[in-house]
Amino acid sequence: MRFDSFINEGFVIKDNVVYFDPNVDDHIKTAFGKDKKLTPYTMKIPFGNLYTVYSKTDDSDEDYKEIIKAIKGQKSKYIMDIESYNKFLKRTALYLSRIILKNEIDTIILMESSSKILLEFSMHLNKYLPKYYEMLTYDKGIFKNPNLDEIIINAEKYDLKPETIESLQKTIDRQLREKYFSIKKFPPQFRRVISNWLKIEDKLLSKIVDKKVCIIDDILTTGSTIKEASRMLQEAGAKDLLGLTLIKAKHK
């Protein structure tokens, strides 16, 4: 299949319904068809590179967040067209499978998602990858660190103000009482300052050490989740790391 036959794929709104359109010229779109290197959006992470398939060039559009909610099946003023949703997953799986194969990845890790999108995406992805690929899910491979008292606020590294540190610590303390940690409870601009909230089970190290690992997440906001996972995998002995996300979301 020729990538250059896909020019402006993305999402459009018609009568409050979000549709995946292979010829879109507005809203969320990709430049895959124009770039033979398959890099519509790229950012550096501590240990490797991260690529995102669908990214809106102009983040000022207020519909942006609502479209993403609709795609994820969350409450939104828009409804996602089911046929378009499946087409989106299929196309995205095709693109990312090419990147995975090109980078000779050994192990794939699907991160946690608040929707079913990653699970459904993985079913499409499996159709394009050889059967020998090792695919781990967040709840069976990478876990939130059960020792919440080990979570660190990197105050000095990021030169945080005392009131910011106090606020972040209150969020951690509240989650300590609830015995459940979620990085999404922190404002997006401060998620990168929190570390040690992920861990790898010892029994899974054989799938990480000296392996080329790919982490896949659904929505890229700040990149804090993949960056922390990147740091952890590097310390665990991974040979190389590739980060992939389906959509890049804006954040304040």
C-alpha positions in Angstrom: 0.0 0.0 0.0 1.4 3.4 -1.0 1.6 6.0 1.8 1.7 8.8 -0.7 -1.9 8.1 -1.7 -3.0 9.4 1.7 -2.7 13.2 1.8 -4.7 14.9 4.4 -6.3 12.3 6.6 -8.1 13.5 9.7 -11.4 14.2 11.3 -14.3 16.5 10.3 -17.6 17.4 12.0 -20.9 17.1 10.2 -24.2 17.6 12.0 -22.5 17.1 15.4 -21.0 13.8 14.3 -17.2 13.2 14.0 -16.1 11.5 10.9 -12.7 10.2 9.8 -12.1 11.7 6.3 -9.2 10.7 4.1 -9.3 14.1 2.4 -9.8 16.4 5.3 -8.4 20.0 5.2 -9.4 21.1 8.7 -9.4 19.9 12.3 -7.0 17.0 13.2 -5.0 15.8 10.3 -1.7 14.1 9.5 1.0 14.6 6.9 1.8 11.0 6.5 1.1 11.1 2.8 3.6 13.9 2.3 6.4 12.5 4.3 8.2 9.3 3.1 10.0 9.1 6.5 6.7 8.6 8.2 7.2 11.3 10.9 4.1 13.6 11.0 5.0 14.8 14.5 8.2 14.0 16.4 9.6 14.9 19.8 12.7 13.7 21.8 12.2 11.7 24.9 14.9 10.9 27.5 15.7 7.5 25.8 14.7 7.6 22.1 12.1 9.3 20.0 8.3 9.7 20.1 6.1 9.9 17.0 2.4 10.9 16.9 0.2 10.1 13.8 -2.5 12.7 14.1 -1.7 16.2 15.2 -3.5 19.5 14.8 -1.3 22.2 13.5 -3.4 25.0 14.9 -4.2 24.3 18.6 -6.5 27.4 18.9 -9.6 25.5 17.7 -11.9 24.9 20.7 -13.4 21.9 19.0 -10.1 20.1 19.3 -10.6 18.7 22.8 -14.2 17.7 22.0 -13.2 15.8 18.9 -10.6 13.8 21.0 -13.2 13.1 23.6 -15.6 11.7 20.9 -12.8 9.6 19.5 -12.1 8.1 22.9 -15.8 7.5 23.6 -16.0 10.0 26.4 -18.8 12.5 27.1 -18.6 15.2 24.4 -20.9 17.5 22.5 -20.1 15.3 19.5 -20.8 11.7 18.6 -18.1 9.5 16.9 -19.2 7.7 13.8 -18.5 4.0 14.4 -17.5 3.2 10.9 -15.1 6.1 10.8 -13.7 5.1 14.2 -12.8 1.6 13.0 -11.3 3.1 9.8 -9.2 5.4 12.0 -7.9 2.5 14.1 -7.2 0.4 11.0 -5.3 3.2 9.2 -3.4 4.2 12.4 -2.4 0.5 13.0 -1.1 0.3 9.4 1.1 3.4 9.9 2.5 2.4 13.2 3.1 -1.1 12.2 5.4 0.2 9.5 7.3 2.3 12.0 7.6 -0.7 14.4 8.9 -3.0 11.7 11.3 -0.4 10.4 12.8 0.1 13.9 13.0 -3.7 14.4 11.1 -3.6 17.7 11.2 -6.7 20.0 8.6 -5.8 22.7 5.5 -3.6 22.5 3.9 -2.1 25.7 0.4 -0.7 25.5 0.0 1.9 28.2 -3.0 2.6 30.3 -6.0 4.3 28.7 -9.2 5.7 30.2 -11.0 4.3 27.2 -11.0 1.1 25.2 -9.2 2.7 22.3 -5.8 1.1 22.9 -7.2 -2.4 23.3 -9.3 -2.1 20.1 -6.3 -0.5 18.3 -4.1 -3.4 19.3 -6.4 -5.9 17.6 -5.9 -4.0 14.3 -2.2 -3.7 14.9 -1.8 -7.4 15.4 -3.0 -8.0 11.9 0.0 -6.1 10.5 2.7 -7.5 12.7 4.4 -11.0 12.7 3.1 -13.4 15.3 6.3 -13.5 17.2 5.9 -9.9 18.5 5.8 -9.6 22.3 2.9 -7.3 23.3 2.4 -6.4 26.9 -0.4 -4.3 28.4 0.0 -1.8 31.1 -1.8 -3.9 33.7 0.3 -7.0 32.9 3.7 -5.5 32.3 4.2 -2.0 33.7 2.5 -1.2 36.9 2.0 1.8 39.0 4.5 1.6 41.8 2.6 0.1 44.8 5.1 1.8 47.1 3.6 5.3 46.8 6.0 6.6 49.4 8.7 6.2 46.8 7.1 8.8 44.5 9.4 11.8 44.1 8.7 15.5 43.4 11.8 16.7 41.5 11.7 20.1 43.1 15.3 21.2 42.6 15.6 19.9 39.1 12.7 22.0 37.9 13.2 24.9 40.4 9.6 24.7 41.8 8.1 27.3 44.0 7.3 26.3 47.6 3.6 26.7 47.0 3.8 24.5 43.9 5.6 21.8 45.9 3.0 22.0 48.7 0.2 21.6 46.2 1.8 18.6 44.5 2.5 17.0 47.8 -1.1 17.4 48.9 -2.2 15.6 45.7 0.3 12.7 46.4 -0.9 12.5 50.1 -4.5 12.4 49.0 -3.7 9.5 46.7 -1.7 7.8 49.5 -4.9 7.8 51.6 -6.9 6.5 48.6 -4.1 3.9 47.9 -4.5 4.6 44.2 -2.1 6.7 42.1 -3.0 8.5 38.9 -0.6 10.9 37.1 -3.6 12.5 35.5 -4.6 14.0 38.9 -1.7 16.5 38.4 -2.0 19.5 36.1 -0.4 18.6 32.7 2.4 21.2 33.1 3.6 19.5 36.3 3.3 15.8 35.5 7.0 15.7 34.3 8.2 16.7 37.8 6.8 13.5 39.3 8.9 10.3 39.1 9.1 6.8 40.5 5.4 6.1 40.0 6.0 3.2 37.5 7.7 -0.1 38.0 8.5 -3.3 36.0 7.9 -6.8 37.4 11.1 -8.8 37.7 9.6 -11.7 35.8 9.2 -9.4 32.8 12.8 -8.1 32.7 13.8 -10.8 30.1 11.4 -9.1 27.7 13.1 -5.7 28.4 16.8 -6.2 28.9 18.8 -5.7 25.7 15.5 -5.5 23.8 14.2 -2.7 21.5 11.0 -1.6 23.2 8.1 0.3 21.8 5.6 2.1 24.1 2.2 3.0 22.6 -0.2 5.4 24.2 -3.5 6.8 22.9 -3.2 10.6 23.5 -0.1 12.7 23.8 -0.6 15.6 26.1 2.6 16.5 27.8 4.4 13.2 27.2 5.0 12.7 30.9 3.8 9.1 31.0 6.0 8.0 28.1 8.9 10.0 29.4 8.7 8.4 32.9 8.3 4.9 31.3 11.3 5.7 29.1 13.5 6.5 32.1 12.4 3.4 33.8 13.0 1.1 30.8 16.4 2.7 30.3 17.4 1.9 33.9 16.0 -1.6 33.5 18.4 -2.3 30.6 16.4 -1.8 27.4 18.6 -1.5 24.3 16.5 1.2 22.6 13.1 2.8 22.9 10.5 4.1 20.5 7.4 6.0 21.7 4.2 6.0 19.6 0.9 7.8 20.2 -2.2 8.0 18.1 -3.2 11.7 18.6 -1.4 14.7 19.9 -3.6 16.8 22.2 -3.1 20.4 23.1 -2.7 21.4 26.8 -2.4 24.7 28.6 
